[in-house]
Amino acid sequence: MPKQKIIRACTVPQSLGFVSGMLSDLQKKYEVILLSSSGPEWEKVHKSHPDIKCIEVNMERHISPVKDIKSLWRLWHTFRREKPQMVHSMTPKAGLLCMMAAWMAGVPVRVHTFTGLVFPTATGVKKKILMMTDRLTCACATHIIPEGEGVKKDLLSNGITRKPMKVLGYGNCRGIDLERFDKTQEVMEQVGRLRKEGVCTFIAVGRLVGDKGINELVEAFVRLNRENSNTRLVLVGSYEAHLDPLKPETLSLIKNNDAIESVGSQGDVRPWFAASDVAVLASYREGFPNVVIEAGAMGLPQIVTDINGANEIIIEGVNGTVVPSKDANALYDAMKRMLDAGYRNALAKNARKWIASRYEQGFVHKCLYDFYDTCF
């Protein structure tokens, strides 16, 4: 009996990391095809899974009517040719275009995972357009998976859909490899050159853009550092000046403050986490931030903003603290409290075991496999 065919689709190939860790298991039961825009990241996919069929269909991340129509036609043609039993999309543009094309092509099972919502932080006409596209995505899908309870609540409260929705497990769609994200000998051998003894190091991992709250984080840290020089802020990530640039004054503070280290994107963030004392996510919006799960697995107490996903992973007084978004004063107060080693260490003791109890990779993957079984 032939295997059921599933096409997993993302807008850009970088996002295929959400599914790459489960491909071997999925292939045992299904015929899996990966679909995304072109990009150098495909080389890594081909190398690690040479037997997986990959299809490249370019999709613009931002609104581009002419290009979007071309992409929609190519997707429709692809689905008509491949005749999958399921198309499962992630990321906003892939969700909109793939769900529409799959509906038009008569694909019986059409699944979209909302890993995050953009419209709650948008305004004006842009917000209306984003809400309309999310409604269209849901209308064309047969199954909708919010990555967390916060995303589910936003979809319902804003009238995006009335279809039944279910968060798989405790949320998150990737899970964490606890053997890899641990203070292994390999990791600790690198910590010596990264850590500064006697200094409380705060770390933020992610794109260095306004939407990630970097302006407020830097402002809060500079104030803290003026009062206590035994503090340090490490920024791990790349700038996106063409999309969401930081304020000029923020860039100046990063450049001229010796206590702030901007180290760029890192292929392996584990040593940086292990060399730090507190992780901070100051973002304005997320779906279900993997970086918070990773930092927790590495045993770090955390300061996160009160946004979807982050406020589900971090429990006040258990493994970290939750503060309002876009509030530099609240960040400052939370960072100042983290200077108390006793308080900090009490949170750290719970950090890894809390992540292990909810987001271990095998458990998260099984939740998806069980869901797939209900679809056919």
Secondary structure, DSSP 8 states (H G I E B T S, - for coil): ---EEEEEE-SSGGGGHHHHTTHHHHHHHEEEEEEE---TTHHHHHHH-TTSEEEE----SS--HHHHHHHHHHHHHHHHHH--SEEEEESHHHHHHHHHHHHHHT-SEEEEEE---SGGG--HHHHHHHHHHHHHHHHH-SEEEESSHHHHHHHHHTTS--S-B---TTS-SS-B-TTTSS--HHHHHHHHHH--TTSEEEEEES-BSGGGTHHHHHHHHHHHHHH-SSEEEEEES-B-TTTS---HHHHHHHHH-TTEEE----S--HHHHHT-SEEEE--S--SS-HHHHHHHHTT--EEEES-TTHHHH--BTTTEEEE-TT-HHHHHHHHHHHT-HHHHHHHHHHHHHHHHHHHBHHHHHHHHHHHHHHH-
